[in-house]
Amino acid sequence: MSELWEENNKVMTIREENGVPAEILKVDEPGLLPFYLKHHCTIERYNEWLKRRSIPNEREGYADLKKYTKAFTCLHHASVSDPFWVRRRYEKWSQVSFYNKIFSPELGNLIFMPYNTSGMSIKSDSSPDLTTNGVLRKCWRQHEDKRPYLVKAGSKKYRHEPLSEVLSSVILEKLDVIPYVRYDLHIEGIEMCSVCDSFIELGQELVPASDFYSDEKRQKSETVYQHLLKMCKKYEIPGAEEYVDKMIFLDSFLGNTDRNLSNIGFIYDVRKGRFLGPAPIYDNGTAFFDGNIIRQESGIKPFSTEEKRIFDKVLKECDFTRIQKDRSYEQLINNYPGISNEVAQRTIEQLGLKAEAYVKGRMFVEKEEKTVIDMHPDDMPDIASVLDDDEPVFEEPDIVVPDSVKHKGRDDDLLL
């Protein structure tokens, strides 16, 4: 038997068979359940929730890591993204929590430095790395004041993901229209990585849109965008529509095609039982380098009907001349070791062209507003017509997009 706890509060009692949860015996505190279980608390969903709190088998290098250690057993499922954990016997929250305490760095060392394993003594549940999902190699580290920060490598095939994350945060800082996670470059072991601080405080839960999107069935007449906003309204998430609109607009500019319901996050106050608002925008690892190619191969138009409607509304808030005036980002691109000089120069050129296009687009919208009151979304010009340039933006030739990242038309893959 095991128990699900929220910090020092017992939430639920579970019967296990051979170490696997088999039956929910009692829900002691329904108001303190993880949001994913709050409205549909079944043993199947509980097992799915636990599965998501583990290193996936698809994680790069995971098979090799298992040869070195058996320390990938996760007993308590404690995380730095929420206050939940599993009690097996007589453990206390102070013993299993990773908040405000030093945790072991050795599992992270093993992930990024498997060539140096001598003398390592890794214990189960010694690190929040055990409850961090995703297919790219990553680990949690700590500042001197014990605050955690995430280190994430690029893929072995493309290697540009750290640059995409950092360059996106540089652009988002210049535009200053939406909360965003700041990323910086960092070398871990011998690899170039991105790093970002945790943005979840104790007592909060990071809830992806996928956790509540399917609580009601989407109607055939609804787009994914419309249904998402309807569910945000149902759960009274403040600022959701403005956030989603700006996110769609900025993803279009950044060329980020990996936005899906699993990386659109909202921050939930567990004790008060309400959403505080959207999480800062994060996970921009596909930005700039492979966006257009994914869209072209999947038949997705760069601007859908919803994007055109959003375009003029958000564009007026964004001053893209800041990108034109301050081109310090060029040094970042030129010095990044994971791309060729040719790709670096093309990226700089096309980023400049796209900023110019958006500046012209804003001028066009402001001009048209003076003469046109009700323009149909289909009549709104896209970026190509404003710039009068048919060249695709942020195109990197010779990239073959694997099937695993192509859009399939599912709701969790395509926002619009």
QUIDAKA-V184679 format. One record per helix or strand. SS is the DSSP state (hx for helix, st for strand). FROM is the first residue (numbers start at 0). LEN is the number of residues. Records with the same first field share a line. If there is no record, write none. Layout:
SS->FROM-LEN ; FROM-LEN
This chain:
st->1-5 ; 8-9 ; 19-8 ; 83-4 ; 137-5 ; 147-6 ; 179-1 ; 183-5 ; 190-7 ; 203-5 ; 264-5 ; 273-5 ; 280-1
hx->29-3 ; 34-4 ; 42-9 ; 61-7 ; 92-4 ; 105-7 ; 127-4 ; 160-15 ; 209-4 ; 223-11 ; 239-15 ; 290-8 ; 304-11 ; 320-5 ; 328-7 ; 340-29 ; 376-3 ; 382-5 ; 402-3
